[in-house]
């Protein structure tokens, strides 16, 4: 088998999209499964839009996701440098070869002339193709134009014929050269084009398999023509399907989070996102939904990548993330929740000094009900602040005279209780219920509403223990006053 060398080559013109992250993941899994190398290359030839902060964010998000690279920025390698802006000399060398061999030529057509050609083609309903009028300029004429300082681009000569290649996922693909222009390798401003530099980089970095999104499928025949013109071996190609939103349009911000950094900030775990992205357009057996990183490496193969686009299901990702939160170590989840609450301004130094230990316990009580780390703020509103709003349906049920003696009794029980731990408290209230001839639930439900404002929560008595006697009595008395206030009109 060919020595496997794959690459992920993002452009630092924005943050890492989940589509790009999945491409990186498929390359990484293929390399790790095959015992090959995963190379990271930064395609920053778009100097105007490329920014260092985007590159830093992309590298940071890849590392957070658990994808390490064997060669690339910050670690180097035998085929460096790994930023295209640092490889200009290599591109000039290959361009000279193409020009010397007559495989490429200088094109002096102005933007105005090209637009006129385009308009003429559109007027008669034709797809525009460059006419090629500069390809047969006599060498001395072309040289004279260059010396005169006329701006020029460099184009590849595309001869008649058909380019056929076998895509690992899509099978045999054939493209008639009538559909391909003499495409530009270097623009008139001196900037090399994507197809030119990507082909040279893949060849010089000895990339064995190019695994990328199928939006690049149309670039492949052009790149194969370049490999041939340069006398360099072409890699194998595999074009994976795009990711769509729930409405089956390309995934974008209007669907929700779509960048890896956004998912991290919203409280998704990297192992959950990796698991989800791996099964987006690929499957083990058509039914497995939870799979570890080690199993992914062991079982990954391009033969099970589907051809049709995959739809991003936010609810399924949330479900999967909740599963991984439940599996995670409590200390890890506590630290992640703590970081989120600090960043959200929900806690500060004073709060931590007064209730830091209690916060750790509270997070432990809600850990298994979290779908994302960012849920913790909403889950703990009754702990992080006071309770002033209540579930409306429960209010209609319990803001009635019948609740009053129950909560007044509950206050007395709490005031008299010395052993203030969850087990003792539950025991005490079970006894109080039996003594008063009421059901235990008749105490639990209105007490939970008064203490938390909700009908659902972790174990009520564990919450009472953590919140403390004083806070719970204040909340019960507040609810009692609300009930009494509703009775006033009746008593007049």
WOGIPE-V476084 format. One line per field, one symbol per residue. burial: I if it has 24 or more other ideal C-beta (glycine too) atoms within 12 Angstrom, else O. Layout:
burial: ???
//
This chain:
burial: OOOIIIIIIIIIIIIIIIIIIIIIIIIIIIIIIIOIIIIIIIIIIIOOOIOOOIIOIIIOIIIIIIIOIIIIIOOOOOIOIIIIIOIOOIIOOIIOOIIOOOIIIIIIIOOOOIOOIOOOOOOOOOOOOIOIOIIOOOOOOIOOOOOOOOOIIIIIIIOOOOIOIOIIIOOOIOIOIOOIIIIIIIOIOOIIIIIIIIIIIIIIIIIIIIIIIIOIIOIIIIIIIIIIIIOIOIIIIIIIIIIOIOOOOIIOOOOOIIIIIIIIOIIIIIIIIIIIIIIIIIOOOOOOOIIOIOOIIOOIOIOIIOOOIIIIOIOIIIOIIIIIIOOIOOOOIIOIIIOIIOOOOIIOOOOOOOIOOIIIIIIIIIIOOIIIIIIIIIIIIIIIOOIOOIOOOIOOOIIOOOIIOIIIIIIOIIOOIOOIOOOOIIOIIOOIIOOOOIOIOIIIIIIIIIIIIIIOIIIIIIIIIIIIIOIIIOIIIIIIOIIOOOOOOOOO
//
